[in-house]
């Protein structure tokens, strides 16, 4: 800024570092991990405002020609390369990335530029859980995420979830619903409706017990007595 005498003062500088709930994250590290994927030709990670974390992570990617890839696939790919809290919770597919006069991608300001697309990605109509499984999942998500109301179309990752919280959900599903799911299930079914359907499908294909079995060693002990 200029003072009254015309002197120029530099009070700070714009930083690319993302501060997500106190965790300092380098977006370039995320860029590099995304660009390692064979179907992604351009990628840039950037900060977006978050009501509780301060900032959250989003990424915009350009896929190679004729390549089809989903957010779930990208997150699963990144889970093997980045710590959970560094994985973007929102991934936008765009035709090109904005660049400055020097040809470099302009990271700062992308939250505003892609604001409409980001808002559209989370503006699902609220639908109340109906089945018992949906109600149980919504209660688990509410506790893990600290979000009071959870609709069946709400996206776990858009609400601030990450791989660590997804692991917590899987653990609580195992304890309360008695179904064993993999962490991949959360990435492939990030909504309550989707995960509930996955649970019901898992229940249907799980082998059912035909009744109380013989205790190990019981037949052996009877045979020894006969001998």
C-alpha positions in Angstrom: 0.0 0.0 0.0 1.0 3.6 -0.4 1.2 5.9 2.6 0.3 9.6 2.6 3.9 10.5 1.5 3.8 8.1 -1.5 6.0 5.4 0.0 5.2 1.8 -1.0 4.9 -0.7 1.8 4.8 -4.5 1.3 2.9 -5.9 4.2 2.9 -9.6 3.2 2.8 -12.0 0.3 0.2 -14.3 -1.2 1.0 -17.9 -0.2 0.1 -21.1 -2.0 0.3 -23.2 1.2 -3.1 -24.6 2.2 -3.9 -24.5 5.9 -6.4 -27.3 6.4 -7.4 -27.4 10.1 -3.9 -26.5 11.2 -2.2 -28.8 8.8 0.1 -27.1 6.3 -0.2 -28.7 2.9 1.9 -28.0 -0.2 -0.4 -28.0 -3.2 2.5 -28.8 -5.5 2.9 -32.2 -3.8 -0.7 -32.9 -4.7 -0.1 -31.7 -8.3 2.7 -34.1 -8.7 0.7 -37.0 -7.3 -2.2 -36.3 -9.7 0.1 -35.9 -12.7 1.6 -39.3 -12.0 -1.8 -40.8 -13.1 -1.6 -41.9 -16.7 -5.0 -40.5 -17.6 -4.4 -37.0 -16.3 -2.5 -34.5 -18.4 -2.9 -31.3 -16.3 -3.7 -30.8 -12.7 -3.7 -28.1 -10.1 -4.6 -28.3 -6.4 -5.9 -25.2 -4.6 -7.5 -24.0 -1.4 -11.3 -23.5 -0.9 -13.0 -21.9 2.1 -14.3 -24.3 4.7 -16.7 -23.4 7.6 -14.8 -25.5 10.3 -11.4 -26.3 8.8 -10.7 -22.8 7.6 -9.5 -24.1 4.2 -10.1 -27.4 2.4 -8.5 -28.9 -0.7 -9.9 -29.0 -4.2 -8.2 -29.9 -7.5 -9.0 -29.3 -11.1 -7.8 -31.9 -13.6 -7.6 -32.2 -17.4 -7.8 -35.8 -18.6 -6.1 -37.1 -21.7 -8.1 -37.6 -24.8 -10.6 -40.4 -24.8 -9.8 -41.2 -21.1 -12.7 -41.7 -18.7 -12.0 -41.5 -15.0 -14.0 -40.7 -11.9 -13.4 -38.9 -8.7 -13.5 -42.1 -6.8 -10.8 -43.7 -8.9 -8.6 -40.6 -8.5 -9.0 -40.6 -4.7 -8.2 -44.3 -4.5 -5.2 -43.7 -6.6 -4.0 -40.8 -4.4 -4.6 -42.8 -1.2 -1.5 -44.8 -2.0 0.6 -41.7 -2.6 -0.6 -39.1 -0.2 -1.4 -38.9 3.5 -5.2 -38.9 4.0 -5.6 -35.2 4.9 -3.8 -34.2 1.7 -6.3 -35.9 -0.7 -8.6 -33.3 -2.4 -12.1 -33.5 -1.2 -13.4 -32.0 -4.4 -12.1 -32.8 -7.8 -13.3 -30.9 -10.9 -12.9 -32.1 -14.5 -12.2 -29.1 -16.8 -11.2 -28.7 -20.4 -8.2 -26.4 -19.6 -6.5 -24.7 -16.7 -6.2 -20.9 -16.6 -2.7 -19.7 -17.2 -0.9 -16.4 -16.7 1.1 -14.3 -19.2 4.2 -16.6 -18.6 2.2 -19.7 -19.4 2.2 -20.9 -15.8 -1.0 -22.2 -14.1 -2.4 -19.5 -11.8 -3.3 -21.3 -8.6 -4.3 -18.3 -6.5 -7.9 -17.2 -7.4 -9.0 -20.7 -8.6 -11.6 -21.0 -5.8 -13.3 -17.9 -7.1 -12.9 -18.9 -10.8 -14.4 -22.4 -10.2 -16.8 -21.2 -7.5 -20.0 -21.9 -9.6 -18.8 -25.4 -10.4 -17.8 -26.1 -6.8 -21.2 -24.9 -5.6 -23.0 -27.0 -8.1 -21.1 -30.1 -7.0 -22.5 -29.9 -3.5 -25.9 -28.5 -4.1 -27.8 -31.8 -3.9 -31.4 -31.7 -2.8 -31.7 -32.8 0.9 -33.4 -36.2 1.2 -34.1 -37.7 4.6 -32.8 -41.2 5.4 -35.7 -43.8 5.2 -34.4 -47.3 5.8 -32.8 -48.4 9.1 -29.4 -48.8 7.4 -29.6 -45.3 6.0 -30.6 -43.8 9.4 -27.7 -45.7 11.1 -25.2 -44.5 8.5 -26.5 -40.9 8.7 -26.0 -41.0 12.5 -22.4 -42.4 12.1 -21.5 -39.7 9.5 -23.0 -37.0 11.7 -20.8 -38.1 14.6 -17.6 -38.6 12.6 -18.0 -35.4 10.5 -19.5 -33.1 13.2 -22.4 -32.3 10.8 -25.9 -32.2 12.4 -28.0 -33.2 9.4 -27.0 -35.8 6.8 -29.1 -36.5 3.7 -28.9 -39.6 1.7 -27.4 -37.8 -1.3 -24.8 -35.8 0.7 -21.2 -36.6 -0.4 -19.0 -37.7 2.5 -15.9 -36.1 1.0 -17.7 -32.8 0.2 -18.8 -32.6 3.8 -15.1 -32.6 5.0 -14.5 -36.3 5.1 -11.1 -37.8 4.3 -9.5 -41.3 4.3 -8.9 -41.1 8.1 -12.6 -40.3 8.8 -13.7 -42.9 6.2 -11.7 -45.5 8.2 -13.6 -44.5 11.3 -16.9 -44.9 9.5 -15.9 -48.4 8.3 -15.1 -49.4 11.9 -18.4 -48.1 13.2 -20.3 -49.8 10.5 -18.6 -53.1 11.4 -19.6 -52.6 15.1 -23.1 -51.3 14.7 -24.4 -53.0 11.4 -22.1 -56.1 11.6 -21.0 -55.7 8.0 -17.3 -55.7 7.0 -16.5 -53.2 4.3 -13.3 -52.1 2.7 -12.1 -48.5 2.7 -12.6 -48.6 -1.1 -16.3 -48.9 -0.5 -16.3 -45.3 0.8 -14.6 -44.0 -2.2 -16.9 -45.9 -4.6 -20.0 -45.1 -2.6 -19.5 -41.6 -1.1 -23.2 -41.0 -0.3 -25.4 -42.5 2.4 -27.7 -44.0 -0.3 -24.8 -45.5 -2.2 -23.1 -47.0 0.9 -26.4 -48.3 2.2 -27.0 -50.1 -1.1 -23.5 -51.5 -0.9 -24.2 -52.8 2.7 -27.4 -54.5 1.6 -25.6 -56.1 -1.4 -22.8 -57.3 0.9 -25.4 -58.8 3.3 -27.1 -60.6 0.4 -23.9 -62.4 -0.8 -22.4 -63.2 2.6 -22.5 -66.9 3.4 -25.1 -67.6 6.0 -24.6 -70.1 8.8 -26.7 -73.3 8.5 -27.0 -73.6 12.2 -24.8 -74.3 15.2 -21.7 -76.2 14.2 -19.8 -78.9 16.1 -17.2 -77.5 18.4 -13.6 -78.1 17.2 -12.3 -81.2 19.0 -15.8 -82.5 20.0 -15.8 -85.3 17.4 -12.2 -86.2 18.2 -13.0 -86.5 22.0 -15.9 -88.8 21.3 -13.8 -90.9 19.0 -11.1 -91.3 21.7 -13.6 -92.4 24.2 -14.9 -95.1 21.8 -11.3 -96.3 21.2 
